[in-house]
Structures are given as structure tokens and as C-alpha cells.
């Protein structure tokens, strides 16, 4: 039997959830606050509530504003399906699709944010509360937030559904908080999937966040949080994972696929761990540490950089050339250990032409430890190079599994800039593949088969 702190959006007496679920949920939140007024009653008093969203399509025309702790909003399925594939098919083929739109418990974000209203105006769910204690234990679970369409970006490409911009955000947390959970969600066609400021003990786990301009952005500062077991991939303008001024962040067991400008981008992040992930990028800069990132560990990940194989997206990239580095490290005493790194690109696609691609680029800082990374750099043989495909799924699978007709590509496996010193580089490239000043850095080359 459901108690008074359990709400079903289809059974509430205010508003129509199918026309504006935002109005309905805000009314429920007002009811919770009107009933739970005393914060200390027999060692309890404000238990919060559960709001349930059954399977269905729910338009959101009013932003949901959350300022209470112990709230769980949950649905009956994340409902993700690729909108990008649909929008890049001729409409004449839509009638042959088994499903056209995302499903499950699906919220259709019908907000129309304007630049003058500020970034947060386009958020489906906006969380903010001042005072003590911090807002705590808000959970989003098992429903879909769909931004519906991207917008023309003024570039003249006349390709609005591939711009990754629309001013919409799935979840926007503006104030410091504790122990939030985002679990089992689906995010699609939003410029920003999740934006969270000042996170503490945050868990972002087992979500599907794809075809969004940016997936997860941890801004401001934060600590002791985890991003685990997610499937995600941002657009070419944004980040799959971005973290700023963070300490104690764990990123593990994620499968991050293209086409984000980076898979993970750290800005002034310290004492954090990136391990056991699969990172796939179409561009340089898959992993970027900037702004003096220090004492972080990057270990046992699989990195793959190859080409965009899908015809509608060939004209887009992140603007970086191949000397930038697939992994770019700025900071002190970071460890990059035991990663497998594959780079497979066409020679004629290298930018600038004739340049030698850089895999790990240490651009500043000191005391970084780079050891036992297995770097495999290849290019397709001239008679085996393949063109782009109109089928997104088959093109990506073909590109991932084609390894039989590859030739060695000459690369710099590790480049240590003159601004960086006292680094240790071990077994991450041969004598010819590693470039550094040995007077101020320690180096041991990877043994070459047949060498004496």
C-alpha cells in the first residue's frame, strides 16, 4: 500500500502530466513541503518522498524546481533510442522504423530558453537550496529526458539536428549538495546532460547519456564522487566527462564512445583515479589534464582513436591537430600506467600534413610517471582504405573490428615538452618514439624485438 509520501504523476489532482509534467511535479513538491514542516519530531520529521513516473510520454513546459532533501524521482525505463540516426534518415524511411521516438518513462523537454535568461533556464530539473545543511540525497532514477531537437547554430551548414546546441539541460544542480544519485537514466538530444556544481559524495552510475552536446559536467569544485558503469558519448563541441577543481573523483568501468571533443577533461583536478574504462575518440585530446592537475592515476584503460566512419558527420571535428596528443597532461606527479592505446588513422588525414602524431604529450609540470603503456599505431594499407558509410551502426562496427590490413604508423609515443621536467618515462616507446630532454627526465625505452 502506497503511503502519503508516494506520488504517481498520473494520479495527482493538479495539472495534466502528459501536457506539462513540470507543473504536476512542482505541485507535488509544494504538497510535500506543506506537510513536512517540522524538522525534528521524535528523531525524524522530514522523510522526503518518492515521485513515480509510469511508462509514457510526458511533455515538460514548466521547469521542475527542487529544494528539498530525500527526494527520489523514478520511472519505469530509460527508454533511449538514437535520435541522431533517425534525423539523418530520409523521412520517407521513418514509416519503416519499428520505433521512431525514445520510450520508457520519457520526459519531452519543451522549454524554449533564451540566452538572456541564463544557462539554467533550459534545465528540465533545477536543484538549488542555500543554508545549512546542504541539500542531500536527491535521486533521479530510470527515466528518459529527451531534448527533442537541436537548433541551427548560425554556421550556414543547414544541418540543425547535428549541431548539438539547443540550450537545454537534463539536470542542473546549482548549489552545494551531498550524496546525490543519478542512476539508470537516459539522456538524449540535450546540449547538456548533467551539470552539477559543488558535488560531494555524488554517484553517477549505470546511465545512458548520448547524443548530447556534453554528458557530465562537474563544475565549481567538489570531492569524493564517482562516475561508474555509464555508456555515454558527447558531441564534437563538448565533453563526455568534465571535472573542475575536484579531489577524490573515481571514474571507472565506463564505455565512452565518440564523438566528444574529449572523453575526459580535467581542470585543476587532484588525487583522482581513472581506471578500467574504454575510451573511443575520433579526434586528438581524448584525455586532457589542464590547469595543474596533480597526483592523479590513469591506469588500465583502453584508448582507441580512429576516424569518423559515418557520412553525415564527416565534416565535423574538434579542431585539434595530431601534434596535440591523444592524452595531454599538464600538472605534477600524475601516474599514467599500464594503458593500452590504439591509434589507427589514414596518413592523408593527419593534421598538419606530414606531421608525426603524438600519443602522450606532457606539456607542463614535473614528477609525472608514465610507465608500461602499450601503444599500437597503425594505418590502413593503401589498397585497404575504406570510405564512409551511410549506416551509422554498421559503419562503426566495421571500423572497430577491421584489424587485418593495417600497416605501422610512425608516431611519437611520448613527447615531454621543455616546460616539463623531473618526469619518469618507462617502457612506453622505443628510443626513436620518445622525445624528451634526458638531462632533466628519466627514461627507459621499450625493448625492440631483434634489438641487441
C-alpha positions as CSV (number, residue, x, y, z in Angstrom):
1,X,0.0,0.0,0.0
2,X,1.4,3.4,-1.1
3,X,1.9,5.8,1.8
4,X,1.3,9.6,1.8
5,X,4.9,10.2,0.7
6,X,4.5,8.2,-2.5
7,X,3.2,10.1,-5.5
8,X,2.2,9.0,-9.0
9,X,2.2,11.7,-11.6
10,X,-0.7,10.1,-13.4
11,X,-2.9,10.1,-10.3
12,X,-2.3,13.7,-9.0
13,X,-5.1,16.2,-8.7
14,X,-3.3,19.2,-10.2
15,X,-2.4,19.6,-13.8
16,X,-2.1,17.1,-16.7
17,X,1.2,15.2,-16.7
18,X,1.0,14.5,-20.4
19,X,0.8,18.2,-21.3
20,X,3.1,19.6,-18.6
21,X,4.7,17.2,-16.1
22,X,6.7,20.1,-14.7
23,X,3.5,21.7,-13.3
24,X,2.5,18.4,-11.8
25,X,5.8,17.6,-10.1
26,X,6.1,21.2,-8.7
27,X,2.6,20.9,-7.2
28,X,3.7,17.6,-5.6
29,X,6.8,19.3,-4.2
30,X,4.7,22.1,-2.7
31,X,2.5,19.5,-1.1
32,X,5.5,17.7,0.5
33,X,6.7,21.0,1.9
34,X,3.3,21.9,3.2
35,X,3.0,18.6,5.1
36,X,6.6,18.1,6.2
37,X,7.2,21.3,8.2
38,X,8.8,20.2,11.4
39,X,12.4,19.1,11.1
40,X,12.6,17.4,14.4
41,X,9.7,15.2,15.5
42,X,10.7,12.1,17.5
43,X,14.1,12.0,15.9
44,X,12.5,12.4,12.4
45,X,10.3,14.9,10.7
46,X,11.1,15.4,7.0
47,X,11.5,12.0,5.4
48,X,11.1,13.3,1.8
49,X,9.1,11.4,-0.8
50,X,9.1,9.3,-3.9
51,X,7.6,10.6,-7.2
52,X,6.9,7.9,-9.7
53,X,6.6,8.4,-13.5
54,X,5.0,5.4,-15.2
55,X,5.9,4.5,-18.8
56,X,4.6,7.1,-21.2
57,X,5.4,10.4,-23.0
58,X,5.2,13.5,-20.8
59,X,5.8,17.0,-22.1
60,X,7.6,19.4,-19.8
61,X,6.7,23.0,-20.3
62,X,7.5,24.2,-16.8
63,X,10.9,23.8,-15.2
64,X,10.9,21.5,-12.1
65,X,12.5,23.3,-9.2
66,X,13.8,21.1,-6.3
67,X,14.8,22.5,-2.9
68,X,14.1,19.6,-0.6
69,X,16.2,16.7,0.5
70,X,15.4,13.0,0.5
71,X,13.5,13.2,-2.8
72,X,13.5,10.3,-5.3
73,X,12.1,10.8,-8.8
74,X,11.9,7.4,-10.6
75,X,10.5,6.0,-13.7
76,X,9.9,2.6,-15.4
77,X,12.6,2.6,-18.0
78,X,15.3,4.9,-19.5
79,X,13.9,4.5,-23.0
80,X,16.9,5.5,-25.0
81,X,16.9,5.2,-28.8
82,X,19.2,7.0,-31.2
83,X,17.6,10.3,-32.4
84,X,20.7,11.1,-34.4
85,X,20.2,8.0,-36.6
86,X,16.6,8.9,-37.1
87,X,17.2,12.5,-38.0
88,X,19.8,11.5,-40.5
89,X,17.5,9.2,-42.4
90,X,15.2,10.4,-45.1
91,X,11.7,11.0,-43.6
92,X,10.4,8.6,-46.3
93,X,12.1,5.8,-44.3
94,X,10.6,6.7,-40.9
95,X,7.5,4.7,-41.6
96,X,9.6,1.5,-41.8
97,X,11.1,2.0,-38.3
98,X,9.9,-0.2,-35.5
99,X,10.2,2.7,-33.1
100,X,10.6,6.4,-34.1
101,X,11.0,8.1,-30.8
102,X,12.6,7.3,-27.4
103,X,10.3,5.5,-25.0
104,X,10.1,4.3,-21.4
105,X,9.2,7.0,-18.9
106,X,10.0,9.8,-21.2
107,X,10.1,13.5,-20.5
108,X,10.0,15.7,-23.6
109,X,11.7,19.0,-22.8
110,X,9.5,21.6,-24.4
111,X,11.3,24.6,-22.8
112,X,12.4,27.4,-25.1
113,X,15.3,29.0,-23.3
114,X,16.7,32.3,-24.4
115,X,20.3,33.4,-24.0
116,X,19.3,36.3,-21.8
117,X,17.6,34.0,-19.4
118,X,20.9,32.3,-18.4
119,X,22.1,28.8,-18.8
120,X,19.9,27.3,-16.1
121,X,16.7,28.4,-17.7
122,X,16.8,25.5,-20.1
123,X,17.1,22.8,-17.4
124,X,14.3,20.3,-17.1
125,X,15.2,19.8,-13.4
126,X,16.8,22.6,-11.5
127,X,18.1,22.0,-7.9
128,X,19.2,24.7,-5.6
129,X,19.0,25.5,-1.9
130,X,21.0,27.8,0.4
131,X,21.6,27.5,4.1
132,X,22.5,24.5,6.3
133,X,22.7,21.7,5.9
134,X,23.3,21.3,2.2
135,X,20.5,19.7,0.2
136,X,21.1,16.0,0.4
137,X,20.0,12.6,-1.0
138,X,18.1,13.6,-4.1
139,X,17.9,10.8,-6.6
140,X,17.0,10.5,-10.2
141,X,16.4,7.0,-11.5
142,X,15.2,5.1,-14.5
143,X,13.5,7.6,-16.8
144,X,14.4,9.4,-20.0
145,X,15.0,13.2,-20.5
146,X,14.7,14.0,-24.2
147,X,15.6,17.4,-25.6
148,X,13.8,16.5,-28.8
149,X,15.6,18.7,-31.4
150,X,18.9,20.6,-31.8
151,X,18.8,24.1,-33.3
152,X,20.5,25.9,-36.1
153,X,23.9,27.3,-34.9
154,X,24.3,30.0,-37.5
155,X,27.2,28.2,-39.2
156,X,25.5,28.1,-42.5
157,X,25.6,24.3,-42.7
158,X,21.8,24.0,-42.8
159,X,22.1,20.9,-40.6
160,X,20.3,21.8,-37.4
161,X,19.8,18.3,-36.0
162,X,23.6,17.7,-35.9
163,X,24.7,20.9,-34.1
164,X,24.4,19.6,-30.5
165,X,23.1,23.0,-29.4
166,X,19.6,23.9,-28.1
167,X,20.1,25.5,-24.7
168,X,18.5,22.5,-22.9
169,X,19.9,20.6,-19.9
170,X,18.5,17.5,-18.3
171,X,19.5,18.0,-14.6
172,X,21.1,21.2,-13.3
173,X,22.3,21.3,-9.7
174,X,23.3,24.9,-8.8
175,X,24.2,24.7,-5.1
176,X,26.4,22.6,-2.9
177,X,24.9,19.2,-2.2
178,X,25.6,15.8,-0.6
179,X,25.0,12.2,-1.6
180,X,23.0,12.8,-4.8
181,X,22.4,9.8,-7.1
182,X,21.7,9.7,-10.8
183,X,21.1,6.0,-11.8
184,X,19.7,4.2,-14.7
185,X,18.7,7.3,-16.6
186,X,18.6,8.0,-20.3
187,X,19.6,11.4,-21.7
188,X,19.3,12.3,-25.4
189,X,19.4,15.4,-27.6
190,X,20.3,17.9,-24.8
191,X,23.0,20.4,-25.1
192,X,24.0,19.5,-21.5
193,X,23.0,16.1,-20.0
194,X,24.0,16.8,-16.3
195,X,25.5,19.9,-14.8
196,X,26.4,19.8,-11.1
197,X,28.2,22.4,-9.1
198,X,30.0,21.7,-5.8
199,X,29.4,18.0,-5.6
200,X,30.2,15.9,-2.6
201,X,29.7,12.1,-2.5
202,X,27.9,12.1,-5.8
203,X,27.2,8.9,-7.7
204,X,26.5,8.9,-11.4
205,X,26.1,5.2,-12.2
206,X,24.7,3.0,-15.0
207,X,23.2,5.7,-17.2
208,X,22.9,6.0,-20.9
209,X,24.0,9.6,-21.9
210,X,24.5,10.0,-25.6
211,X,23.8,12.3,-28.5
212,X,24.1,15.3,-26.1
213,X,26.4,18.2,-26.6
214,X,28.0,17.5,-23.2
215,X,27.3,14.5,-21.0
216,X,28.5,15.0,-17.4
217,X,29.9,18.4,-16.1
218,X,31.1,18.7,-12.5
219,X,31.7,22.4,-12.1
220,X,32.9,24.8,-9.5
221,X,34.6,22.4,-7.1
222,X,33.8,19.0,-5.4
223,X,35.1,15.9,-3.8
224,X,34.7,12.2,-3.1
225,X,32.4,11.3,-6.0
226,X,32.2,8.6,-8.6
227,X,31.2,8.2,-12.3
228,X,30.8,4.5,-12.9
229,X,29.4,2.0,-15.4
230,X,27.9,4.5,-17.8
231,X,27.5,4.3,-21.5
232,X,28.0,7.8,-23.0
233,X,29.3,9.9,-25.8
234,X,29.1,13.7,-26.3
235,X,29.0,15.8,-29.4
236,X,32.0,17.2,-31.2
237,X,31.6,20.6,-29.4
238,X,31.7,19.2,-25.8
239,X,32.9,16.9,-23.1
240,X,31.7,13.4,-22.2
241,X,33.1,14.0,-18.7
242,X,34.3,17.3,-17.4
243,X,35.5,18.0,-13.9
244,X,36.8,21.2,-12.3
245,X,38.7,21.8,-9.1
246,X,37.8,18.3,-7.9
247,X,39.5,16.0,-5.4
248,X,38.9,12.3,-5.0
249,X,36.9,11.6,-8.1
250,X,36.7,8.0,-9.3
251,X,36.0,7.3,-12.9
252,X,35.8,3.6,-13.7
253,X,34.1,0.9,-15.8
254,X,32.6,3.4,-18.3
255,X,32.3,2.9,-22.0
256,X,32.8,6.3,-23.6
257,X,32.3,6.4,-27.3
258,X,32.6,9.2,-29.9
259,X,32.2,12.0,-30.8
260,X,33.1,14.3,-27.9
261,X,35.8,16.8,-28.2
262,X,37.3,14.8,-25.3
263,X,36.3,11.7,-23.3
264,X,37.6,13.1,-20.0
265,X,38.7,16.6,-19.4
266,X,40.1,17.6,-16.0
267,X,40.7,21.2,-15.0
268,X,42.7,21.6,-11.7
269,X,41.7,18.1,-10.5
270,X,43.8,16.3,-7.9
271,X,44.2,12.9,-6.3
272,X,41.6,11.2,-8.5
273,X,41.5,7.9,-10.4
274,X,40.6,7.0,-14.0
275,X,40.8,3.2,-14.3
276,X,39.3,0.3,-16.2
277,X,37.4,2.4,-18.8
278,X,37.1,2.1,-22.5
279,X,37.7,5.4,-24.3
280,X,37.0,5.8,-28.0
281,X,37.6,9.0,-29.8
282,X,37.6,10.3,-33.4
283,X,39.9,13.2,-32.5
284,X,43.1,14.1,-30.6
285,X,42.6,15.1,-27.0
286,X,40.7,12.0,-25.7
287,X,42.1,12.7,-22.2
288,X,43.1,16.2,-21.2
289,X,44.6,17.4,-17.9
290,X,44.9,21.2,-17.8
291,X,45.5,23.8,-15.2
292,X,47.9,21.9,-13.0
293,X,46.2,18.6,-12.4
294,X,48.2,16.7,-9.8
295,X,48.7,13.3,-8.3
296,X,46.0,11.6,-10.4
297,X,46.2,8.0,-11.6
298,X,45.3,6.9,-15.1
299,X,45.7,3.1,-15.3
300,X,44.4,0.0,-17.1
301,X,42.2,1.9,-19.6
302,X,41.8,1.1,-23.3
303,X,42.1,4.1,-25.6
304,X,41.1,3.9,-29.3
305,X,41.4,6.8,-31.7
306,X,40.3,6.2,-35.3
307,X,38.3,8.0,-37.9
308,X,34.6,9.1,-38.1
309,X,33.1,6.5,-40.4
310,X,29.6,7.9,-40.7
311,X,28.9,10.1,-43.7
312,X,26.6,12.7,-42.1
313,X,29.3,13.6,-39.5
314,X,32.4,13.7,-41.7
315,X,32.6,17.5,-41.9
316,X,32.8,17.9,-38.1
317,X,35.8,17.6,-35.7
318,X,37.1,19.2,-32.5
319,X,39.6,21.5,-34.3
320,X,42.7,19.9,-32.8
321,X,45.7,18.7,-34.8
322,X,47.6,15.5,-34.3
323,X,50.5,17.1,-32.5
324,X,48.2,18.0,-29.6
325,X,48.3,14.5,-28.1
326,X,45.7,11.8,-27.7
327,X,46.5,12.1,-24.0
328,X,47.6,15.6,-22.9
329,X,49.0,16.0,-19.4
330,X,49.6,19.3,-17.6
331,X,50.4,19.1,-13.9
332,X,52.6,17.4,-11.3
333,X,53.1,13.8,-10.1
334,X,50.4,12.2,-12.2
335,X,50.7,8.5,-13.0
336,X,49.9,7.1,-16.4
337,X,50.4,3.4,-16.1
338,X,49.6,0.2,-18.0
339,X,47.1,1.6,-20.5
340,X,46.5,0.1,-23.9
341,X,46.4,2.9,-26.6
342,X,45.5,2.2,-30.2
343,X,45.6,4.8,-32.9
344,X,44.5,3.9,-36.4
345,X,44.3,6.8,-38.8
346,X,44.9,7.4,-42.5
347,X,48.1,9.1,-43.4
348,X,46.4,11.6,-45.7
349,X,44.1,12.7,-42.8
350,X,46.9,13.7,-40.4
351,X,46.9,17.4,-39.5
352,X,49.0,19.2,-40.4
353,X,50.0,17.2,-43.4
354,X,53.3,15.3,-42.9
355,X,53.3,15.7,-39.1
356,X,54.1,12.9,-36.7
357,X,51.1,12.2,-34.4
358,X,51.7,12.5,-30.7
359,X,50.1,9.9,-28.4
360,X,51.0,11.1,-24.9
361,X,52.0,14.7,-24.6
362,X,53.3,16.0,-21.3
363,X,53.1,19.8,-21.7
364,X,54.0,21.2,-18.3
365,X,54.6,20.3,-14.7
366,X,57.0,17.9,-13.1
367,X,57.3,14.5,-11.5
368,X,54.9,12.7,-13.8
369,X,55.3,8.9,-14.0
370,X,54.5,7.3,-17.4
371,X,55.1,3.5,-17.5
372,X,54.3,0.3,-19.2
373,X,51.8,1.7,-21.7
374,X,51.3,-0.4,-24.8
375,X,50.9,1.9,-27.8
376,X,49.8,0.4,-31.1
377,X,49.9,2.9,-34.0
378,X,48.7,1.8,-37.4
379,X,47.2,3.0,-40.7
380,X,45.2,1.2,-43.3
381,X,47.3,-0.1,-46.2
382,X,46.7,1.9,-49.4
383,X,44.7,-0.9,-51.0
384,X,42.5,-1.5,-48.0
385,X,41.3,2.0,-47.1
386,X,37.6,2.2,-46.7
387,X,35.2,5.1,-47.3
388,X,32.4,6.4,-45.1
389,X,29.1,4.6,-44.8
390,X,25.5,5.8,-44.6
391,X,24.7,3.3,-41.9
392,X,25.8,4.5,-38.5
393,X,25.7,1.2,-36.7
394,X,27.4,-1.0,-39.4
395,X,30.0,1.7,-40.1
396,X,31.1,1.9,-36.5
397,X,31.2,-1.9,-36.1
398,X,33.2,-2.3,-39.3
399,X,35.6,0.3,-38.2
400,X,36.1,-1.2,-34.8
401,X,36.7,-4.7,-36.0
402,X,38.9,-4.2,-39.1
403,X,42.4,-5.0,-37.9
404,X,43.7,-7.4,-40.6
405,X,45.0,-5.0,-43.2
406,X,47.0,-2.5,-41.2
407,X,50.5,-1.0,-41.6
408,X,52.7,0.5,-39.0
409,X,52.2,4.3,-38.5
410,X,55.2,6.3,-37.4
411,X,54.2,8.3,-34.2
412,X,55.8,9.9,-31.2
413,X,54.5,7.8,-28.3
414,X,55.6,10.2,-25.6
415,X,56.5,13.8,-26.0
416,X,57.8,15.7,-23.0
417,X,57.8,19.5,-23.6
418,X,60.7,21.6,-22.4
419,X,58.4,23.2,-19.8
420,X,58.1,19.9,-18.0
421,X,60.9,18.2,-16.1
422,X,61.8,15.5,-13.5
423,X,59.4,13.1,-15.2
424,X,60.0,9.3,-15.4
425,X,59.1,7.6,-18.7
426,X,59.4,3.8,-18.7
427,X,58.6,1.2,-21.3
428,X,56.1,3.4,-23.2
429,X,58.0,3.7,-26.5
430,X,61.3,2.9,-28.2
431,X,64.4,5.2,-28.4
432,X,63.1,6.6,-31.6
433,X,59.5,7.1,-30.4
434,X,60.0,9.0,-27.2
435,X,61.1,12.7,-27.3
436,X,62.3,14.3,-24.1
437,X,65.3,16.1,-22.6
438,X,67.2,13.3,-20.8
439,X,69.2,15.7,-18.8
440,X,66.1,16.6,-16.7
441,X,63.9,13.5,-17.1
442,X,64.4,9.8,-16.5
443,X,63.9,7.4,-19.5
444,X,63.9,3.7,-20.2
445,X,63.0,2.6,-23.7
446,X,60.7,-0.3,-24.5
447,X,62.9,-3.2,-25.8
448,X,62.6,-3.7,-29.6
449,X,62.3,-7.3,-30.8
450,X,65.5,-8.2,-32.5
451,X,67.4,-5.4,-30.9
452,X,70.8,-6.1,-29.2
